[in-house]
Amino acid sequence: MDFKPNIFMDNFNKAKLLFDEGMKFLHEKNYLESERKFMSSLNLLPERLSIVGNLFTIYFNTNNKSQLKILLNKYKNYSDKKEILYGKAINFYFDQKFLESIKICNKLIEFNDIEIFILDLLALNYQKKFLFLDSIKILRKRLNKKKDSSAYYNIGNFFYEIGKPHQAYYYFNKSKDLNSSDKSNLWNLSLCALNLEKLELGFSLYENRWLKKTNNEKKKFTEIKLPFNLKDIKNKSLLISDEQGLGDTIQFSRFVIDLLKYTKNITFVVNIKLVEIFKNLDKNIKIVNESNLSLSKFEYHIPLCSLPKFLNIKKKTDINFYKLTIPKKAFAELKNDNCLNVGISWSGNPNYTRDKYRSISFDKIEKLLLKNKDINFYKLSRDIKKNNLNDYELFPNLIDLSEKNLFEIAKTIGQFDLVVSSDTSIIHLAGILNIQSILLLNYNSDWRWFLEKKETTWYPSVTIIKQNKLNSWDNVFIELNKILKSKKKRQRG
């Protein structure tokens, strides 16, 4: 009659073995295998909360909100246990309830066995609340606890977040020295290298974008082979597929034109919003949408953002500019009353991780409109918070064009005296059309603008006005108003 205890011991030993394997994969940041081992262990010992806590860590690191919520709901009867409180703190973080998460983290720090993970989460919460001094204090405490690759990685992320790429580059390299297989760290290292104009290294490491833990985009057309070098594509049929956002496609399209030195048989797959815009990219480049594509005729395929590495781009002077021409067509909204006509875009994709830095609140735009009542501004932003929509009616000098599609916008902005935009697809569109434009750039700007503050390598017609300190647009709008005042004087003669 003693078979039950033996079965329990057998399950316990199996579960412990699976748990140990899960911990090994967790330390290696192999989250897929780690989750699989922990789930198998949990199936054998469903009340073992230490396993649940480690699963929460995996879901935190992989941004897996849905699985976290499922597991929290399953163990809701253990809500006062430290492991479940940890999961709740992560859930609050995911829901952007940072103060609630901070409160739980501070309560949990006393438990030494999970303190490292709590410190990581606490530092991120402080970061999201713009409490940067508190964040770096916690991160350094975390580093003193354990000098592992994660500690250096998190400090690197902190410095990159606040616009310090030199420091970030140092810490990402330290993380790489301890764990050279962490693709998310290599991806962030690539962004720093590119930001610092280490283009050969940066574009080489950029290939890790497919393997980083938060990537939701998958490679397209994997059934078509990749070329090994430029000799491979000589006079071959080549498919280039777009990736990332519309601005990325516009910016990187120049590298598709560079490929014409090697083959005149190129098909470029783009978002349907860009098909009409790119029709005049080059007569030898066929522009299509993915829905009307036959794959059998292509010998090679290259993802768009892999082209700089494939073309051996090593320095900024290797980056060419090709002006895109689009026939102009006026819309009724374009006023002709001897005022300056300025296109303006201040809000990007709200789903972008760092949109809170690059997008501009409407109160700044409101002051601009009030100060320049003698300028016609044309709103080009599409992703606008709804609570601002009614405010636009208060400004007769703000004309809404945001419902126009991108091709209609492209045909219209060529008539403007100026285009003003934060870091959105609009500035890339204006830039490739060679329209005089001003980029209102955040201090911790994306790698593509390098550390440039006045001009950009990518577009000769774009002038940069960059924040001189993090999250403050004051100097930017002072400079913008000066430029607008000067243009009004010149127009009046």
Salt bridges, closest charged atoms under 4 A:
ASP10 OD2 - LYS14 NZ 3.42
ASP20 OD2 - LYS16 NZ 3.19
GLU21 OE1 - LYS37 NZ 3.06
GLU28 OE2 - LYS24 NZ 3.02
GLU33 OE1 - ARG36 NH2 2.69
ASP95 OD2 - LYS69 NZ 3.40
ASP113 OD2 - LYS82 NZ 2.59
GLU115 OE2 - LYS141 NZ 3.92
GLU115 OE1 - LYS145 NZ 3.36
ASP120 OD1 - ARG142 NE 2.84
ASP148 OD1 - ARG142 NH2 3.15
GLU161 OE2 - LYS356 NZ 3.49
ASP182 OD2 - LYS29 NZ 2.73
GLU197 OE2 - LYS316 NZ 3.27
GLU207 OE2 - ARG209 NH1 3.20
ASP242 OD1 - LYS220 NZ 2.85
GLU243 OE1 - ARG209 NE 2.81
ASP248 OD1 - ARG448 NH2 2.88
GLU276 OE2 - LYS279 NZ 3.57
GLU290 OE1 - LYS220 NZ 3.68
GLU299 OE2 - LYS236 NZ 3.85
ASP318 OD1 - LYS315 NZ 3.33
GLU333 OE2 - LYS404 NZ 3.72
ASP355 OD1 - ARG358 NE 3.16
ASP374 OD1 - LYS488 NZ 3.12
ASP374 OD2 - ARG492 NH2 2.41
ASP400 OD1 - LYS379 NZ 3.11
ASP446 OD2 - ARG448 NE 2.62
GLU452 OE2 - LYS316 NZ 3.06
ASP474 OD1 - LYS364 NZ 3.01
